Amino acid sequence: MSKKVVILHGSPRVSGNSDILAKEFKKGSEDAGNEVKKISFPMRFINYCKGCLGCVSSGECVIHDDMSGILEDMVDADVIVFASPIYFNTISGQMKTMIDRLTPKARQLNDKDYYFLFSAASDNQKSLEPAVCELRGFLNCIGVESEKGIVFGLNAESEGEINHNENALNQAFEFGKNS
Ligand SMILES: Cc1cc2nc3c(=O)[nH]c(=O)nc-3n(C[C@H](O)[C@H](O)[C@H](O)COP(=O)(O)O)c2cc1C
């Protein structure tokens, strides 16, 4: 059965390494017959959460920006993919800013399959543990036991360098195909 897949791409580099991984996942998932939407944050306006917690009772955010559309797509999805560069061993600030804005609909996001795609300059997978913990922390808060898969796109500093990491590209494609 065809699924709805949303890929959230949280890098300021429009066509950078995490975007290349996101595109591989998308190709694999579309090959499997799924409907895939890739949302790149540089193309969207996502403000910081104000911390007012008004959304906890109203279910709506007081900020009117692109986040409301992104949330609708996420609630509607079967599969959600976080594609982020590694910044100081964890996810990008752009990705974290988006995650904080999920609060209004967080309770409607616990029935999805989740995948993480990371790109990093490092050759040491262990150094990416804080990023894994960060995203697992979010899943834990919304009641999702664990992610379905993680791609560690290592050895990729300059734009496009991930193309030399065939393992990571293949894994992203295969996760997409099985998503
Ligand atoms: C602010 C900043 C911090 C970074 N910190 C790390 C780091 O801690 N570990 C690492 O392996 N790479 C680090 N990098 C490199 C990026 O993770 C790497 O270039 C990644 O492939 C970028 O993905 P993108 O092309 O999708 O933006 C950092 C890059 C920036 C801009």
The ligand as a MOL file (V3000), in Angstrom:
LIG
                    3D

  0  0  0     0  0            999 V3000
M  V30 BEGIN CTAB
M  V30 COUNTS 31 33 0 0 0
M  V30 BEGIN ATOM
M  V30 1 C 28.5970 25.0580 12.3700 0
M  V30 2 C 29.1370 23.7220 11.8860 0
M  V30 3 C 29.5040 22.7870 12.8180 0
M  V30 4 C 29.9510 21.5420 12.4080 0
M  V30 5 N 30.2680 20.6130 13.3550 0
M  V30 6 C 30.6240 19.3670 12.9710 0
M  V30 7 C 30.8790 18.3560 13.9490 0
M  V30 8 O 30.7900 18.5600 15.1460 0
M  V30 9 N 31.2160 17.1100 13.5050 0
M  V30 10 C 31.3140 16.8240 12.1660 0
M  V30 11 O 31.6060 15.6820 11.8430 0
M  V30 12 N 31.0700 17.7670 11.2320 0
M  V30 13 C 30.7360 19.0180 11.5920 0
M  V30 14 N 30.4580 19.9720 10.6450 0
M  V30 15 C 30.5210 19.6050 9.2040 0
M  V30 16 C 29.1540 19.2430 8.6390 0
M  V30 17 O 28.4580 18.3450 9.4770 0
M  V30 18 C 29.3130 18.5940 7.2560 0
M  V30 19 O 29.9400 19.4890 6.3860 0
M  V30 20 C 27.9670 18.1380 6.6940 0
M  V30 21 O 28.1730 17.2360 5.6340 0
M  V30 22 C 27.1550 19.3110 6.2130 0
M  V30 23 O 25.9310 18.8480 5.6650 0
M  V30 24 P 25.1280 19.7250 4.6030 0
M  V30 25 O 26.0160 19.8000 3.3640 0
M  V30 26 O 23.8800 19.0130 4.3700 0
M  V30 27 O 24.9270 21.0660 5.2280 0
M  V30 28 C 30.0470 21.2430 11.0210 0
M  V30 29 C 29.6970 22.2230 10.0870 0
M  V30 30 C 29.2370 23.4530 10.5140 0
M  V30 31 C 28.8370 24.4730 9.4820 0
M  V30 END ATOM
M  V30 BEGIN BOND
M  V30 1 1 1 2
M  V30 2 1 2 3
M  V30 3 2 2 30
M  V30 4 2 3 4
M  V30 5 1 4 5
M  V30 6 1 4 28
M  V30 7 2 5 6
M  V30 8 1 6 7
M  V30 9 1 6 13
M  V30 10 2 7 8
M  V30 11 1 7 9
M  V30 12 1 9 10
M  V30 13 2 10 11
M  V30 14 1 10 12
M  V30 15 2 12 13
M  V30 16 1 13 14
M  V30 17 1 14 15
M  V30 18 1 14 28
M  V30 19 1 15 16
M  V30 20 1 16 17
M  V30 21 1 16 18
M  V30 22 1 18 19
M  V30 23 1 18 20
M  V30 24 1 20 21
M  V30 25 1 20 22
M  V30 26 1 22 23
M  V30 27 1 23 24
M  V30 28 2 24 25
M  V30 29 1 24 26
M  V30 30 1 24 27
M  V30 31 2 28 29
M  V30 32 1 29 30
M  V30 33 1 30 31
M  V30 END BOND
M  V30 END CTAB
M  END
